Amino acid sequence: ISVMLAALAHHWFYWDAWFIYHVCLAKVKGYRSLSTSQTFYDAYVSYDTKDASVTDWVINELRFHLEESEDKNVLLCLEERDWDPGLAIIDNLMQSINQSKKTIFVLTKKYAKNWNFKTAFYLALQRLMG
């Protein structure tokens, strides 16, 4: 029974334990938050630009409520608006993540399997870990 419980705990909590371990390790090593002077945007929003309903929600709901509401003044970095045309996708992605304090992922089942999501996630994780 204990082997079965250990296997279930490993299956259910592996990523949580991994994340907590690495956050604690970063604190022990003395990593700090990035200073705000190095960032231009408050957050980079990673979403499926090929899905019209997701794009519509990000532009008309999320962006509107975060950038244009009176009580919040958040500057978002959006692929369709803020990326440099002619620059490679990976370069735009790296710039967006590095120039933003936070990264927001708008996930769908289809987007979670997409190359852009995986790359953005790994770049954001790499930036977080130092």
N, C-alpha and C positions, 0 to 999 in steps of 0.2 A: 504494500500500500504506500509506503514512503517513497518508493521509486516512482510510482504513478503520480503522487502529489508533486514530487520534484520535477517530473517531466511537464506536468500541467503548469506549474509555477514558471518554469523556464519558458514555455510557450506563451503564456499570458503576459509575463512581466519582463521579458528579455530586453526589449527596447527601452523601457522605463529605467531599468537598472543600468543599462549602458549609458543612457543620457545623464542620469544622476551621477554616475561614476566620473564621467568626463567633465561635468560642471564642477564637481568637487575637486578634481585633479587640476582644473584651470585655476580655481581659487587658491589651492595650495601652492601652485607655481607662481602666483601673483599676477595673473592676467587681470586687466582692468577693462572697463568699457571704453570704447573709442571716444575721443573728445569730439564734441559737436562741431568744432571748427573744421574738421576734416570732411564733414558731410554737407551736402547741399539740399537733399530731400529728406523729409521725415520718414518716408517709407517707399519702397519699390513694390509694386503690385504685380505678381506673376500670375497670369491667367491664360486660358485658352482663347487666343485671338481669332481662331478659326470657327469657334462656336458663337453664333450671332447672339443667342440669348445670354450667354455669360458676358460677352463684350458689352451688350446693352445694359446689363445689371451693373457692371463695374463702372461704366461711364455715367449712366444716369442715376444710379442709386448711391453706390459706394463713394465715388468721386464727389458727387453733389453734396452728400451728407458730411464728408470729411473736409473738403476744400471750401465749400461755399456757405456752410452754416455759420451763423454769427458767433456762437460760443466756441467753435473749434476752428483753428486756423492751421490745418495740416496740409503740407505740400507733398503730393504723391508723384512718383515717377511712373509713368505709364508708357508701355511699349509703343502704342500707336501714336502717341503725342510727343514723347520726349526722346525717342531714339534717333540717332543721327543716320539719315539715309546714306547708303553707300558703304557704311561701316559694317564689318562682319558681325553676324549675330552674336557670336561668342564675345566679341569685344564690347558690343553694346550691353550685353548681359553683365559682363564683369564691371563695366563702368556704372551701370544702374545699381548694382548691389553694393559696390564700394562707395558710391556717393550717397547712400541712404543709411539712415540710422537703423531701420528695421526692414524686414522683408515680409510681405504678406502674400500667402498663397491662397488663391481661390481654386479649390479642387473640385474636379468632376472625375468620374471613373475613367473617362476617355483621356483626360489631361494627365492623370496620374501615371499613365503608361507612355506619355509623350517624352521625346528627347529633351525638349525645352524645359519641362518641369524637372526632370532628373538632373540636368546640368545646373539649373538655377538652384535646386536644393543643395547639391554638392558644393557649389560656390558659396552659398549662404552659410552652410555648415563649416566650410573651411575658414570663412571670415570669422565666424563665431568662435571657433577653436583657436584662432590665433595665427 
